[in-house]
């Protein structure tokens, strides 16, 4: 082949994404709802003045916009046809729109023309009738990039355009489009294309191009495309070009992995298996081997995330294991791995990997960040889940306590006290039934304390030297209700977080969950007030109060031996 012929072939070549762009509505894969609605609307003549097409990149938004323009302006091979959902593709309007040179179909890239002057220039031609077509069609791509003033300038014309004008907008960020614009358009959400549909599309394109591509390679390309036909066709184009330079033109699975920087699927299983077994040395060795082979560390973490997600879905529903993109050995191994891992463990691994991938993306050396993620995962694999840890703690507390529980204090009046009346301190009569909560044995890892009354609770806080909480409970709190594991009180002038602190401490000390809540009910007298009432019944104190009218009990302190 001469140099001139070679240059001509290179100039005539079109990338696959443009060469195999859909020319009919039926060629749009994965968009059945959109195709059905547009087909019925055009057939019945219910054509809106504006359309809003949204979806991720590469799903066919601009292609759909051009198909709508062709459907509205097609005149058929004989030049006498009307709007049709199946454009002929041979009339002057179909061919010129397909080649992006029709004078009445104007395409505007809002990403580069965002200002109000650009919209004014576009709207200046709205009042004029089309030159040759049936409708003048304005296609605005990436419409969310328009400025606020540009959107406002568009509103009035978009609401009541001339009968010969149609607007078609395309955007990947529908939330950035003002609702005032959305309400004036018919919205169509183009879905991500399923991997199975993409693999079939790529297989058909490869056959038309005369290229040999392994089915597993097509599945890899379909997964890497992430629902985008354009992205997948670009990858396929690159893979075919890479394979065409060697002796065997077949596009293999390993070639696609090497091109995309993906780790071998079996190696991903091996890596995750080593991490879940806590084998740090093996996991780091596998990661180093994959990195040396050209795998991107961040992509490896993404593969692990995908594997964890798939295993979790298998755990929930075994039907998920019937993924046509997986080999039989991988499917069998995944089922066995899912049986040995709980949903709680998989959820923890998911959270750690999700956190780790964000760290790796911002780290100076992604490989080191990924290695740290694997180390954390491996060491966390031996840790129990929160529910298991709670059960272990509860079981351990009961066993360690054995049958010897701490004796419960009696809800009797306080121990012997000394009362200060005015400036004079006198001894009161002892309260013979008072008993304090015994201190827990220091050697016990956990204790079981029986609390049969609110007085027992207050006595426990005093025994634990929680002076502040004890003072609030005894002097400010009015008990409303007391049950085993539940306390309800009126806090009076106690701190706002008293209930939370009391519940946390009781749960920690007793090994039993305590719910402490606040009530607006009046409740009983405080324990301090009850002590005062008891002290006032003492004959000596009563005589002192009678002898000194107006005197009050200032404080109650333990009597000295």
Helices and strands as residue ranges (DSSP letters): H 3-12, H 16-19, G 25-27, H 32-44, E 50-54, H 61-73, H 92-98, E 105-109, H 116-123, E 136-141, G 143-145, H 148-159, E 165-171, G 174-176, H 179-182, E 186-189, H 195-209, H 215-225, H 229-243, H 253-260, H 265-276, H 280-292, H 297-316, G 318-321, H 328-339, H 343-362, H 366-380, H 386-401, E 417-421, E 424-427, H 454-463, H 467-475, E 478-483, E 486-490, H 498-510, E 515-518, H 527-536, H 539-547, E 553-558
